[in-house]
Amino acid sequence: MSQKIITLMLLLCSPMLVFAQGAEYSLFLTGTAWETIEGIMDAIFNAVFFEITDGVPFVLIWLVIGALFFTVYNGFVNIWGFKHALDVVRGKYDDPNDPGEVSHFQALATALSGTVGVGNIAGVALAISLGGAGATFWMILVGLIGMSSKFVECTLGLKYRKQLPDGSVSGGPMYYLSEGLANKGVGGLGKVLGVLFAIACIGGSFGGGNMVQINQATSQLVTVTGGTESFFYGNEWIFGTAMAILVGVVILGGIKSIANVTDKIVPFMVGIYLLGAIVVIGYHITDIPWAFGQIIQGAFTKTAAFGGFVGVLLLGVQRAAFSNEAGIGSASIAHSAAKTDEPISEGIVALLEPFIDTVVVCTMTALVIIITQNAPEQTVALANDAEKIALTSRSFASVIPWFPPVLAMAVILFALSTMIAWSYYGLKAWTYLFGESKMSEGIYKLIFCLFVIVGSAVSSSSVFNFGDAMIFAMCFPNILGLYFLAPEVRADLKDYFARIKSGEIKKFN
């Protein structure tokens, strides 16, 4: 087992074990060696995001078509299942004797902690800067259909989860791809897809789910504490070390410890952020009809379509690990730990994530920017994440002058919660490949925490592109497998609601 671990570490981790300064030199690699690795990472990025037409990568089409298919195939469960989702997450169907490790709400909070992040701030700013107010329309639309993808993958995540002797569980695409497709007579394909997903998930957890997050948080800390005059400027590793220790303390306790943290951080940080947005929008309440008019009017222009689809679902996501991760498969890993023996109920809960993350939080951000910045129609992308966040920050500050430091703190909390969630995703993918031993888990957690420190100071765009590419690569095996398994999900869905109607499934509260 140790040789396999070392091999995968070399393949996935060594490209990111780089303390790059402008990608010109590094602590471990110099000159041609670093240029070679950088070239490999860029090649992986280009392969995942290859374009089928100008500005539209195939991965984007793959995700959107999948979401549309699962929406229609399941009879628009994202709409009629919404009320039941609220009842389940509120605990009305909770049976304390059901197997699992965390409550429906904790599973939802953990999954949301991996999705609600800087993309809701920087990604939206980028989308509007590219496509104007009309980009918001496409953002909402894709969020709504993404609810169906999340429903399918999280239902399967719980259905095929693996119950361990100590009472803990492991689940996610790795398991439903290998075992679910085996039941369909294509076990060989399922094993290959499961392994491919696990490898991409591990790479994504170290990159997009870790290094990108801490890098953004560090950048915001430096900005609000004086910029080049800040104590942390040039000493970013100090903040990175502190965050690594904090992350390490949380993830050592497993999913229960993670859930106990995320079910407090997520409602708090989302609540503070939305409260600020409501204040700004309320201050400009007379401009709301105009803002929605701009959104609808600009929704079908060429620029708006580019900004909406590519800006939100691609460019903005490359710095925050996909706005809602619908179709990526990561959230099903968290939901598989929920205390229930009804897979459909957890899938129904999961469809709330894209609604909260994209339809609510991202839309509120968009309205704040549109109303306060007069719907900027720039056609050139903001240069970096600091500029994207700065646009959102200025929008809030126009009404709440003291809000920028609060926003910076929100960015740090968003990054922290995302890292915690992704550490769990990566760990489950890691143990799928190498077993559930303590040694295997310890090696992964140590590497993850070391990358927190490295990510706080790294500045190579190739490193971040590699991490983003690995996260998006997860959707290829995941959605392909979901097509095979969709019929059984639809059958289970009909059976579940038939049993609710007959009274076989009862409310406990």
DODRENVO-799251 format. One record per atom (N, C-alpha, C): x, y, z. Coordinates in steps of 0.1 Angstrom, whole numbers, plus 5000, padded with zeros to 4 digits. Last residue first. Layout:
BEGIN
XYZ/...
//
This chain:
BEGIN
458551435140/458451555147/457251645142/458351215124/458751195138/458551315146/456151115098/456951215104/457151185119/456550795081/455850895089/456851005094/455950595055/457050685060/456350795068/453350505051/454450405056/455650485061/451550665041/451750675055/452750585060/451150695014/450450585020/450550595036/452950905008/451550925006/450650815013/455350775013/454950895021/453450915020/455350584994/455250545008/454950655017/455450744971/454350654973/454150614987/457950854975/456850944977/455550864977/459550614970/459650694982/458450784985/458850534944/458550454955/458550524968/459850744929/458450714928/458050634940/462650724935/461850844938/460350824939/463250474925/463350494940/462550624944/463050534898/462250434904/462150444919/465050724896/463750764893/462750664899/467350564902/466950684910/465550724908/467250384881/467050334894/466750454904/467850564859/466550484860/466250434874/470550664864/469350744865/468050674866/472850514860/472150494872/470850574874/473850604836/473550464837/472650434849/474250874842/473350834831/472950694832/476150864862/474850904866/473850864855/478550814847/477950704856/476550734860/478851064836/478650944827/478050834835/479251224858/477951234851/477751114841/481751114867/480551124876/479351124867/483751134847/483351004851/482051004859/483451434846/483351344834/483051204838/483751574870/482451564864/482351464853/486451584877/485551484884/484251474877/487551784863/487751654857/486851554864/487152004880/486251984869/486351854863/489351944898/487951944903/486951924891/491551964880/491251834887/489851834892/491452234873/491252134863/490851994869/492152354897/490852374892/490452264882/494752264900/493852234910/492352244905/495852384877/495952244878/494852194888/495552654882/494852594871/494852444872/497352684904/495852694906/495052634894/499752634891/499352554902/497852564904/499752844872/499652704867/499252604879/500153074887/498853044881/498652904877/501953084916/501953034903/500553004898/502353164942/501853264933/501853214919/502153074977/502353034963/501753134954/501353125003/502353214997/502653184982/499452945011/499353085015/500253175009/500152695001/499252774994/499052914998/501852605022/502452635009/501452725001/499952565042/501052665044/501652705031/498252375030/497652505035/498752605037/499952165026/499552245015/498852375018/500052065052/501252125046/500952215034/497451955053/497752065062/499052135057/497651745034/496651855032/497051975041/499651585046/499951645033/498951765031/498151495069/499451575070/499751645057/496051355057/495751475065/497051565067/497451145045/496651235037/496451365045/498551015067/499451065056/498651175048/496250935081/497251025087/498151095076/495050745064/494350865067/495350975073/497050545065/496750605052/496050745055/497050485092/498250535086/497950605073/494550385096/494950505103/496150565097/492950255066/493850245078/494150375083/491250195045/490750285056/491650275068/492750225012/492250155023/491950245035/493450354988/494550294996/494050225009/491150444975/492250384967/493250304976/489550534996/488950444986/490150374978/491250715008/491050585015/490350485005/490950924989/492250864992/492150724998/488350994991/488850944978/490150874980/488251075017/487450965013/487850905000/489951295015/490351185024/489551065020/488651474999/489851414994/490251295002/486451535015/486251475002/487551404997/487751645037/486951525039/486751455026/488851875026/489751775032/489051645034/486652015018/487451945008/488451845014/485852115043/484952025036/485751945026/488052275050/487552175059/486752065051/488052465028/489152375030/488752255039/485552595033/485852515020/486952415022/486052715057/485052615056/485152525044/488152895049/488352795060/487352685059/486853055030/488052975026/488252865037/484853175046/484553095034/485653005031/486553315064/485653205069/485253115057/487753495046/488553395053/487753285059/485453625036/486353555027/487153455034/484653745060/483853645054/484553565044/486753925064/486553815074/485753705068/486154095042/487454025043/487353905052/483654185051/483754105039/485054025038/484554345072/483654225075/483654135063/486054535059/486754445068/485854325071/483854655043/484954585037/485754495046/481854795060/481654655056/482854585050/481855055067/482654975075/482554825070/479955175049/481355205048/482255115056/477455075033/477955035046/479455055046/477155175007/476055195016/476555175031/479555134995/478855254991/477655285000/480454885004/480955005011/480155135007/479354714985/478854714998/479154835006/480954784963/479554794962/478854794976/483554734972/483154874969/481654884969/483354454972/483554524985/483154674983/483054384945/481954354955/482154434967/485554484937/484354534931/483154504940/487354324952/487254464955/486054534949/487054074941/486454094954/486354244957/488354134917/486954084917/486354114930/490954204926/490154304919/488654264919/491653964938/491654084946/490754184940/491753794916/490653774925/490553894935/492553994886/492853884896/491653884906/491554154865/492854094864/493053974874/488354114851/489154174861/490354094863/488054094815/487954034828/488854114838/486354334795/487654274799/487554224813/484054454792/484254334784/485554274786/481654614814/483054594810/483154464802/479354734823/479354654811/480754634806/477854754855/479054774847/479054674835/475354854869/475454734860/476654754851/475755044889/475055084876/475354984865/476754974913/477755004903/477155034889/474454924928/475355024933/476455064922/472954724913/472354854918/473354954922/474954534908/474154594897/473554724902/475854454933/476754504924/476054584913/473454354945/474254464952/475154534942/472754154927/471854274928/472654384935/474853974931/474654034918/473854164919/474453894957/475653954954/475554034941/471953764953/472053884962/473353964959/472753554937/471853654931/471853784940/474453404954/475053464942/474053574936/472453324974/473653404977/474253474965/470253204957/470153304968/471353394970/471153054936/469953124934/469853234945/473652944948/473553014936/472353104934/473152834974/474452884970/474352984958/470452754976/471052844986/472352914980/470352594953/469352704955/469952804964/472352404956/472452504945/471452614947/471152284981/472452344980/472552444969/468752144979/468652284984/470052354982/469251894971/468851984960/468752134965/469751754995/470851804987/470451904976/467251665002/467851765010/468951835002/466851464982/465951574983/466551694991/468851284990/468951354977/468051474976/467851205014/469051285014/469251355001/465551075005/465351185014/466651265015/466650864990/465950974983/465751094992/467750685010/468650765001/467950884994/467050625041/466250655029/467150745020/468150595064/468150475056/467350495043/470250845080/468950805074/469150675066/472351055087/471650955095/470250935089/474951105062/473751145069/473051025076/477151045047/477251025061/476051065069/476551125021/476550985024/476650955039/477051395020/475751355023/475651205026/479851405014/479351455027/477951395030/479751294988/480651234998/480151275012/478151454973/477551324977/478451254987/479751674967/478851684978/478251554983/481251594944/481851604957/480851604969/480051594919/479951474927/480551484941/479651774898/480951734901/481051614910/476951824897/477551744886/478951704889/477352124914/476352024908/476951954896/478952314926/479452174924/478452074919/478352584928/477552494936/477952344934/480752714917/479752774925/478952684934/483952584917/482552574912/481452614921/486252674932/485752534932/484352524928/487152934930/486352904942/485752764941/488453014907/489053054920/488153024932/486852904887/488252874888/489052924900/484453034888/484552904895/486052874897/484653234870/484453264884/484753144893/484853084846/485953174850/485853204865/482452894848/483852864845/484852954851/479952994855/480252844856/481652804853/480253274852/479853214865/480253064866/481353304825/481853384837/481553314850/479853134809/481353114811/481853184823/477153214814/477553074813/479053064816/477253504816/476553424825/477053284825/479053614796/479253634810/478553544820/477753504774/479153474776/479453494791/475253634776/475353484776/476753444779/475953904775/475453844787/475553694787/476953924748/477853944759/477253884772/474553864734/475753784732/476753794744/471553894753/472553954744/473753854744/469753804770/469853734758/470753794748/469753964793/469953814795/470253754781/469154234795/470454194790/470754044790/466454234804/466754294791/468154244786/466754104829/465954044819/466354094805/468554294842/468854144842/468054084830/467154534840/468454514834/468854374832/464954474856/464754504841/466054484834/466054444880/465554324874/465254344859/466754714883/467854614883/467354484877/464254844884/465254874873/466254764872/463254734908/462554704895/463554734883/465254854926/465054704924/464354674911/465355114933/466055074921/465854924917/464155144957/463455194945/464055154932/466055044974/464754964972/464055014959/468555084984/468255124970/466955054966/468454985009/468755135008/468355174994/468054725004/466954795010/467154945008/470554654994/469454644985/468254724990/471954685018/472354765006/471154764997/470654505035/470754645039/471054735027/471054265022/469654315023/469654465027/473854235024/473254255011/471854315012/474054195052/474654315045/474054345032/472653955053/472154075060/472754205055/474353785039/473053825033/472453945040/476553785056/476753825043/475353875037/475453675080/476053805080/476153865066/474553415069/473653515075/474253655075/476953295061/475953325051/474953435056/478253275086/478853355076/477853395065/476253115101/476753245106/477353335094/475952885086/474752975089/475253115093/478752795087/478052825074/476852915077/479552765114/480252865105/479352895093/477852555123/477852685130/478452795121/478252335108/476852375110/476752495118/481152315107/480452375096/478952415099/481552195133/482152325129/481352385118/480251955131/480052035143/480552175141/481351845108/479951885108/479651975120/483951785118/483851875107/482351935106/483351595137/484051715141/483851825130/482251395120/481451455131/482051585136/484351335103/483151405097/482351465109/487451385122/486551325113/485351405109/489251515139/488051455145/487151385135/491051625122/491451515130/490351435136/489951855113/489851735105/490351615112/490452055134/489152015130/489051885123/493252065135/492552035147/491151985143/493852145108/494252015113/493551975126/492852405107/492252305099/492552165104/494652525126/493152525128/492452415120/497052475113/496852425126/495352415129/496652625090/496952485089/496652415102/496452885100/495252825094/495452675093/499052925109/497952925118/496652865113/500352905084/500652805095/499552805105/499353125071/499152985065/499352885076/500453335086/498953315086/498653175081/503053275079/502653275093/501153255094/503353305052/503353165057/502953165072/503453565046/502153505044/502153365051/505253775048/505253675059/503953595058/504853945028/506153885028/506253775039/502554095048/503154105035/504554055035/501854095074/501753965067/502353975053/501954355081/502954265087/502954135080/501554585054/501054485064/502154395069/502254745034/502754785047/502254685058/500954645012/502454625013/503054665026/498054625031/498754605018/500254575019/496754665055/497754765051/498454735038/494854475061/495854505071/496954595067/493454405038/492754485049/493654525060/495454265023/494854395018/494254475029/496054045038/497154145035/496554275031/493553915037/494153955050/495254065048/493353865010/492453955016/492954005030/495453675007/495453795000/494553905006/494553475023/495753545027/495853675020/492353385009/492153435022/493353515027/493553294985/492653404985/492453464998/495153084996/495753194989/494853314988/493252915005/494052985015/494753095009/492052834980/491252894991/492152975001/494152714966/493452834960/492752904971/494752504983/495752604980/495152734975/492052364985/492952394996/493752514992/490452304963/489852294976/490752334988/492252324942/491152414942/490452414956/494452124955/494552244947/493352344949/493651904971/494951974974/495052114967/491251834958/491251874973/492551944976/492051764933/491251884935/491251934949/493451534938/494151644932/493351774934/491251374947/492451404956/493251524951/489651374925/489151434937/490351464946/491151234906/490851384903/490351444916/491150984918/492451054916/492151204914/488350934919/489150944931/490451014929/487750914891/487151014900/487951034912/489250694884/489550824878/488950934886/488050494899/489450524902/489750664896/485450494888/485650524902/487050564905/485950424861/485350554864/485550594879/486850164865/487750264859/487250404862/484650044876/485850044884/486850154879/482750074855/482550134868/483850144876/483849914836/483750054833/483550124846/483449664849/484749704845/484849854842/480649644852/481549664864/482949714860/478249644839/479349714833/480349744844/475949544850/476649464840/477849524834/474749694869/474249714855/474949624845/476249644891/474849594891/474249604877/478449794884/478549654884/477249584884/477450054888/477650004874/477849854873/477450044916/476250064909/476350024894/480250014922/479249914926/477949924918/481550234910/482050094909/480949994912/479850454914/480350424901/480750274900/479450454942/478250424933/478650404918/482150494950/481350374954/480150344945/482850734940/483750624939/483050494941/480850924947/480950864934/481850744932/480150814982/480450914971/480550844958/481350705014/480450705003/480850814993/481650555045/482350615034/481450605022/481050585080/480650555067/481550615057/481450435113/481550545104/481250495090/481350205129/480150285128/480250405118/483550045127/483450145138/482250235138/483149905103/482949835116/482849935128/481350105079/482550055084/482249995098/479350095051/479250105065/480550035071/479350285022/479950165028/479950185043/476650385000/477750405010/478150275016/474750384981/475850284979/476950314989/472950574989/472450444986/473550344986/474350814991/473950745004/473450605001/474950854964/476050854974/475650784987/472450864952/473250754950/474450744960/471651114962/470851004965/471650874963/473551274951/473551264966/472651144970/473051264923/474351214928/474351194943/470351374922/470651234917/471951184924/470551634933/469651534939/470051394935/472351754916/472751734930/471851634937/470851774893/472051694893/472451664907/468851944903/468451804899/469751724898/470152184907/469552124918/469151974915/470752284882/471752214889/471252144902/468552434876/468652294870/469752214876/469152664892/467952584893/468052444887/471652754883/471552714896/470252624899/470952824857/471852704859/471852654873/469353044863/468852934855/469652804858/471153224876/469953164883/469453044876/472853274855/473353224868/472253154875/471353394836/471853254833/472353194846/470753634850/469653544846/470153404843/473253754853/472553704865/471453604861/473953864829/474653734833/473953674845/472754104827/472053984821/472753854825/474454294836/473454244845/472754124840/477654194821/476654294825/475554224834/479654014814/478454014807/477354104811/482054074829/482154024815/480854044808/481154174853/482054254846/482254204831/479553954860/478854084857/479854174849/481553764865/480453744855/479753874851/483053884885/483653864872/482553844862/481253884906/481754014901/482353994888/480853614909/479753694905/480253824899/483453544919/482853484906/481753564901/483753674943/484653714932/484053664919/481453564957/481853704958/482653744945/481153304953/479953384954/480253534955/483753214953/483053224940/481753304941/484353194979/484853314973/484153334959/481453004989/482853054991/483153184983/479752734992/479552874994/480952924998/480952474990/480452544978/480252684980/481652355014/482552335003/482152414991/479452415030/480752485033/481752465022/477552255019/477452395016/478752465019/478252015031/478352025017/478352175013/477752085058/479152045054/479352065039/475052145057/475952245061/477452215056/474051885051/473752005042/474852115045/474851745073/475351705060/475151815050/473351885092/474851895093/475451845080/470751825085/471151965085/472751975085/470751545089/470451605075/471051745074/473451465111/472051495108/471951545093/475951195109/475551335111/474051355107/476250915105/477050995115/476651135118/474250615103/474850735098/475650805109/470950465107/472450455106/472950585100/468250565129/468750545115/470250545116/467250635153/467850495152/468350465138/466050875151/467250865158/467950735157/464650985122/464550875131/465950855138/463251275109/464451215115/464051095124/461351425096/461351285093/462551205099/461851685105/460551625107/460451475104/464251825102/464251715111/462851645113/464652015083/464252065096/464051945107/465051855061/466251925067/465951985081/462451785056/463451685060/464651745067/461152025049/460651945060/461751845065/462652105027/462652185039/462152105051/461951895009/463351915013/463451995026/459251945005/459651825013/461051835017/459552174989/458852185003/459252065011/460852074966/461452174974/460852174988/459851904947/460451844959/460951944969/459052054926/457952004934/458551934947/461652144917/460552234920/459552174930/463351934912/463952054919/462852154922/461951754897/461951734912/462551854919/461051734870/461251864877/461251854892/461151464863/459851534864/459951664872/463551344859/462951324872/461651414874/464151434833/463951294835/463251264849/464551714836/463351664829/463051514832/466851704852/465751784856/464451734849/468751554839/468251504852/467051574857/469051724816/468551584815/467951534828/470151954827/468951954820/468251824819/472651844837/471651904846/470251914840/473851764813/473551664824/472451724833/474152014801/473251914795/472851804805/475952124819/474652184817/473652084811/478251964818/477551984830/476152034828/478951974790/478751844797/477951864810/479452244786/478352174780/477952044786/481752254802/480652334805/479352284799/483552094789/483152054802/481952134807/484052224765/483152104765/482652074779/483952584766/484652454768/483652344769/483752854747/482852754753/483452624754/485453024732/485053064745/484152964753/484552884702/485252994708/484653034721/483952544708/483752664700/484452774708/485052364724/484352304712/484052414703/488052374742/486852444737/486352374725/489152204772/489252224757/487952284752/489752174799/488952284795/488952314780/491351944801/490051954808/489152054802/493552034786/492751904782/491451904788/494452254799/493952274786/493152154781/495352134823/494252234823/493652244809/497351964813/496151904820/495052004820/499052164804/498552074795/497252004800/499852284828/499052364818/498352274808/501252074839/500052124846/499152204836/503352064821/502451944823/501151994829/504552314825/504052274812/503052164813/505452284851/504452384848/503752354834/507352084846/506252054855/505052154852/509152244830/508552114825/507352084833/509852454847/509152484835/508452354829/511252314867/509952374870/509152404858/513452234851/512652134858/511252194861/514652464842/513952374832/513052284839/514552654872/514852644857/513952554850/514052444901/514452564894/514552544879/512352334930/512652314916/513152454910/511852414957/512252274954/512752254939/511252674957/512052624968/512652494964/511552834925/510852774936/511852714946/511053084900/511952994907/511152934919/509053184885/510353194880/511353104887/506453214894/506753094886/508153094880/506153404913/506053444899/506353334889/507553184932/507453334932/507453384917/506452884947/506752964935/506653114937/507052634961/506952764967/507352874957/505352344955/506252444949/505952574956/503952104952/504852124963/505852224958/502452054929/502052164938/502952184950/503751834917/503551964909/503152084918/503551644939/504851714936/504651834927/500951544939/501351644949/502551714945/500451354919/499451454922/500051574930/502651184916/501851224904/501051344907/503651144942/504551204932/503751254920/501351034954/501951154959/502751224948/501250794940/500150894937/500651034943/503550664950/503450694936/502350804933/502950654977/504150734973/504050764958/500850474976/500650614981/501750704977/502050244966/500950314958/500750454963/503750184987/504350224974/503250294965/501950125008/502850245009/503450284995/500849885000/500050005000/500950125000/
//
